[in-house]
Amino acid sequence: MEANLGTSQLSPEFTDWKKKTALFLTSQNISLFGSMLVQYAIIWHVTLTTQSGSTMTVSILSGFLPQILISLFAGVWADRYPRKLLIIGADVLTALSTLVLALFFLSGFRELWLIFLVSGIRSIGAGIQMPAVGALLPQIVPAEKLMRVNSLNGTINPLIMIATPVLSGALLTYARLEAIFFVDVLTAALAVILLIALKVPPHPRQALSVPTGYFDDLKAGLAYIRRSRTVRTLFIFFAFVFFLVTPAAFLTPLLVARTFGEEVWKLTANEVTFFGGSIVGGFILMAWGGFKNHFRTIGLGSIMWAALFVGLGLTRNFPLYLGIMFLAGVPMPFFHVSTTTLLQEKVQPEMQGRVFSVQQLITNIVMPAGMLVFGPAADRVSIQFILILTSALMALPGLWIFFRRQPSSQRSGGRVTVFDAVSGD
């Protein structure tokens, strides 16, 4: 247990890992708080002002397509340059674009296309930040503590996801939309200040400073993924699951507005109950630790999602809908925490930026592709039908990865050996 492990037993670069981890997670969750306020405000503003599946599709695409364009660049950057500086730069870009949007809204210019444009700029910032965040954590956290730290973060995140829709709904009810934009600017500034104080040791590639071309680095990262059976299996699974989860992820606010009413509190309850379940799931995962084979934990999460999302499509009673949505939140940490930990444990440190960027790239391709299909379809057939069909199909990849054997890695103390470099696992 953590309490029984003295810092003297850890290698020198990890002797103050608890303080660094607390500082890093605090900065990232403050940044997440502001970002989620803006994201919910934009989604609900578009939902309530248009009630159009096609317009929702445009909104979602504006938040994903720029990430697709930046993802592979961001992965190489995260394996070349100081990851902390990349995260700071992304936060600054996001804050400045949001500030400009707030000023336009204050001046009375409130066009939807401007929201979509700024969403795209914020998407670029997220595309730069996400691979760097995933790859930075193993630089400050011992390998044997990653599952616990990721589980803790996976429990804190849903707390923010509960607070932000409530606060966002209140601000939308009693204040102007730009008030939420200014809150995001302030939280981004605070996150940057905390990150500046964080001391991060150089990652392996940064320390070596090997002069290679960008495309050489990109090719090496893609070749590593192709050789790694663990990463390859996981990414094939992602391609199917993220396409099928798109209606549950993006169309449920529209389902609530059409089926149960347009009140903001109902949209808020739709989000709050899901993330309330995620908190419970996070505590379960911290206590349990998941299966030794991470594939099984990920597959279990997908199978549970499949069954519960079908239930969302079948019910016409709002309290029952919220109860099912709460239960649907429980598997979220099983899926996301186990995925992150698996990649941090199995992937060479100097490759993690590129691997996390390709993970992000897959998500940012298949989910917009799903919205191109399911968004317009939601204007022609019921969202309930779409949700039942896609969720039932989601059980298939869940069962497939649940029964896959996770290849073992020849590691020593969480560090990469010659075997790892040759095999890719």
Buried (B, 14 or more C-beta within 10 A) or exposed (E): EEEEEEEEEBEEBBBEBBEBBEBBBBBBBBBBBBBBBBBBBBBBBBBBEBBBBEBBBBBBBBBBBBBBBBBBBBBBBBBBBBBBBBBBBBBBBBBBBBBBBBEBBBEEEBEBEBBBBBBBBBBBBBBBBBBBBBBBBBBBBBBEBBBBBBBBBBBBBBBBBBBBBBBBBEBBEEEBBBBBBBBBBEBBBBBBEBBEEBEBEEBBBBEEEEEEEEEEBBEBBBEBBEEBBBBBBBBBBBBBBBBBBBBBEBBBBBBBBBBBEEBBBBBBBBBBBBBBBBBBBBBBBBEEEBBEBBBBBBBBBBBBBBBBBBBBBEBEEBEEBBBBBBBBBBBBBBBBBBBBBBBBBBBBBBBBBBBBBBBBBBBBBBBBBBBBBBBBBBBEEBBBEBBBBBBBBBBBBBBBBBEBEBBEBEBEEBEBBEEBEEBBB
